[in-house]
Each structure stands twice: as structure tokens, then as C-alpha cells.
Amino acid sequence: MKQYEFWFVVGSQFLYGPEVLETVEERAREMAAELSRVLPYPLVYKVTAKTNEEITDVVKEANFRDECAGIVTWCHTFSPSKMWINGLASLQKPWLHFATQYNKEIPNDEIDMDFMNLNQAAHGDREHGFIGARLRKPRKVVAGYWQDEKVHKRIADWMKAAVGVAVSKEMKVMRFGDNMREVAVTEGDKVEVQTKLGWQVNTWAVGDLVKEMNAVTDEEVDALYKEYLASYDLNTDNTAAIRYQAKEEIAMKKMLDREGCRAFTNTFQDLYGMEQLPGLASQHLMAQGYGYGGEGDWKVSAMTAILKAMGEGGNGSSGFMEDYTYHLVEGQEYSLGAHMLEVCPSLAADKSRIETHHLGIGMNEKDPARLVFEGKAGRGIVVSLIDMGGRLRLIVQDIEAVKPIMPMPNLPVARVMWRALPDLTTGVECWITAGGAHHTVLSYDVTAEQMRDWARMMDIEFVHIGADTTPEKLEEELLVKDLVWKLK
């Protein structure tokens, strides 16, 4: 991960005189320093902008500097909005408009016209807000006192979404072979996705991976094997299968890093020259922050990497997931998510176990090693990016994960059980109506609001299924959005 930062650009004008401008700058520097102590990324004071040229210059620099993941603007005094037009029109980074003020209270005994001239955020931020609306620029507006914790939380969440944009713009996905035959939802327009989201999605032959595997040394395998034993509980005596997974992981990581790829896909239908479908190998790579998509699903692969980067510490509790089966007993309606092998251990409630079992699908010559665990309980979301033909739609559903209500001793895969909001059957109806895929990213760290922010920054359609969603409301919403996005 790059060391990202955000730039604090404060608006004012010359009308108030040099002393006021000095005070504005002093306060802006103080606020940036204090906020940097509580936010996940530094907030760097850049300028108290008073002219069109100053604003345009700082925006140009922000666009150019890779470490700048976005700008935060605030108008301490009254900043005429025409001076912001050229700069904001050319802005290519995420933008948060922070509507705040330096003082928390109105000082009853001290307030006079000098105080009013200096503290005009209520005036300035409305002027600033108008030009954002007039230019129809995607932006996040956060209002509140700059020292309040709830304000910090909202800015922090937006920062993480903006980092997701930065990661997206540099995303490279390595596909080992094509996607699973005859599957519709894993298809998509790679040119449109690169134009809109920045993703570079390309294919490498499975033979390239096998060649890389053949070059892996025993010493490299020994080192990774020890790492496995330190991270996970061993529940198999088939060390050969584990060592083979280590060889696969080392080879894939070398190829990914050499090509600058943050995500990868493979499919059980294309394992030519390989003994096992990568299971433990894929899971351990995801634990390191790489994105993965099964059956060649490159969209969910990239989204997994993005949500991981948006999560806690830049590699949060997010992972590739697939809806498998339902528990439809009245009052106990749950969805069971899993996959053949590849579910990220960041979703686990406890320490994962390394096991080997027969995999009755695909071209495996030998039983693959994999991590087996139960997912943790807690609130989360599932995310699906689909290609609607001419546009992309991001679907996010709120879920409540639970400790699995049964042990399932004969199911040798990692699994998560959850209740989809507003309830399982209504949630399923809404998900299917919206076109959501069976592959998703499940995240305990990222929220629906953050994904809404991300979709707004990327200028793609956003659909949220939550506690208040009904099939009737959703159908109306999708109809309106279909009309709107066809006009864009």
C-alpha cells in the first residue's frame, strides 16, 4: 500500500485584510494537525486560497501527485465561488466539502462585527456548496464541529472510500485462463471497466504458472510451510498437499508482484499441468491483501482487493464469497455462504485449520489443502458489481452474520452464515430483482455508506438493499435509475 494523504484546502479572500488571513491560515494548520492525529490518513494543510490561480494550481498538483488520495475543502470565511470554477472543473480526485467552523459556540459577550467577519463558515460554505452543485461534481458533504468524534468517523470512512478509488485506478487483475464456461454474470466489458474504474484485466496462461511453479525451490517451500504452521492449526497429515499449495502460492505471488497485479482469478475447469486447484494458496494470498475471484470472476476479484484496502489498516476483514444454500425454517431463515476452497481467513471467528479433502469438481489429480473455519458474527455487507450493458451497477446488501446454528461436521470448507436484510426471503427477492451475482465480496469492515461514496466517486450506479427496502420500492428505484443512467 502507498502512504496516502489528503489535502486541506481552505477558502477565503483578500477583502478581510492580512490579519484575518493570517488567523485563517493559523487555524487551518492547527485543525489539519489535530485531525491528522485521529484520522486514518494525514490531512495536510496546503493553502488558504484567495484567487482562481491558487485554487487551480493546488488542484493541478493534487491531480498529479499519486500520494494525494483526495482533497478536503472548507471555507473559513466567505470565498466567492466563481474563483473555484476552473479548479473544481478540472479536479480528478475525490472531494469532501467539510462544513464546519473553528469555534464551537457563539461567544455571547464577545461577538461583534470583527468576530462576524472572521467566522463566516456558515456563509462561505453555502457559497462553496452552490458551485459544487452547479458544476454537478461528485462530492461528499460532512457538516459538524471539527473536534466531534462522530465527525471524525464520517471523514475517516470517506477517506477509506477515497483510498479505494486510488487503488481502483491502479488495479491490475491477473487471470489464469478464462472464466467458467457458459456463466453470464462473470462476463463483462473490460474496456468499459478500464475506462470507468481504471482496471487493467488481462490473461496469463496456466502453463505460465506451471513453469513458474517448477522453478520454486525446496527452501522457498520450507519457509512458507513454516509460516502456514505458525498462522494456522494443522489438521491433516498430508504434508505433500500443503507443500504443493505453498509452491502454487509462491509462484502466483511472484507473477502477481512482477506484473504489479493486486488481484487474480482461476477456474477449476483449467488446471492443465497442475495437481490441485489453489486453495490454501489462494486463501493465504487473500490474507495478505490480494483480491481473488473464483471461476474467472475478475470483477469480484478486483472488488475484493479494493474492499480489503478500504478496511481496517489497509487490509480489512473482507473476502470473496458465494451464496450456496438457504436454511428456510420459519424464524430461522439464514443464508450459508462458502466456496469450494477459497474463502479468506480474515472472515474467521477463530484460528483456521489446514485440512485436505477430496474435491469432487474440476480437474484435480490430488486432494487440495485448504483452510476450514466458521465465519464470525457481526454486521456486514455483501457487494456485487455487475455489467448492465453500457453501465456498471454496484449492489450492496446489509447483512447480519451469525455463529452457524449447526456444526456441519461433514462440510470441509470455510463458511459464513448470515441473515440478509430486511429478512432472508425479501432480501433474496430484492437481490435477484437487482441482478446481483452469486459471487460477492463479504465485508465486516466496509459499510454501505462507504460503498455509496465509492460509487459516487467512480460515477457508477449504486443500489442499496437494507432494513427498509421492499421489492415494490426497489422495482420503482431500478426503473428510475434505468432511465437516468441511459440518459447519462
Helices and strands as residue ranges (DSSP letters): E 5-11, G 14-16, H 18-36, E 43-49, H 52-64, E 68-75, G 81-84, H 85-89, E 95-99, H 113-118, H 121-135, E 140-143, H 149-169, E 172-176, H 190-197, E 200-204, H 206-214, H 218-231, E 233-234, H 239-259, E 263-265, H 280-287, E 291-293, G 294-296, H 298-310, G 312-314, E 318-329, E 332-338, G 345-347, E 353-356, E 369-372, E 378-387, E 392-402, E 415-420, H 424-434, E 439-443, H 448-458, E 461-465, H 471-487
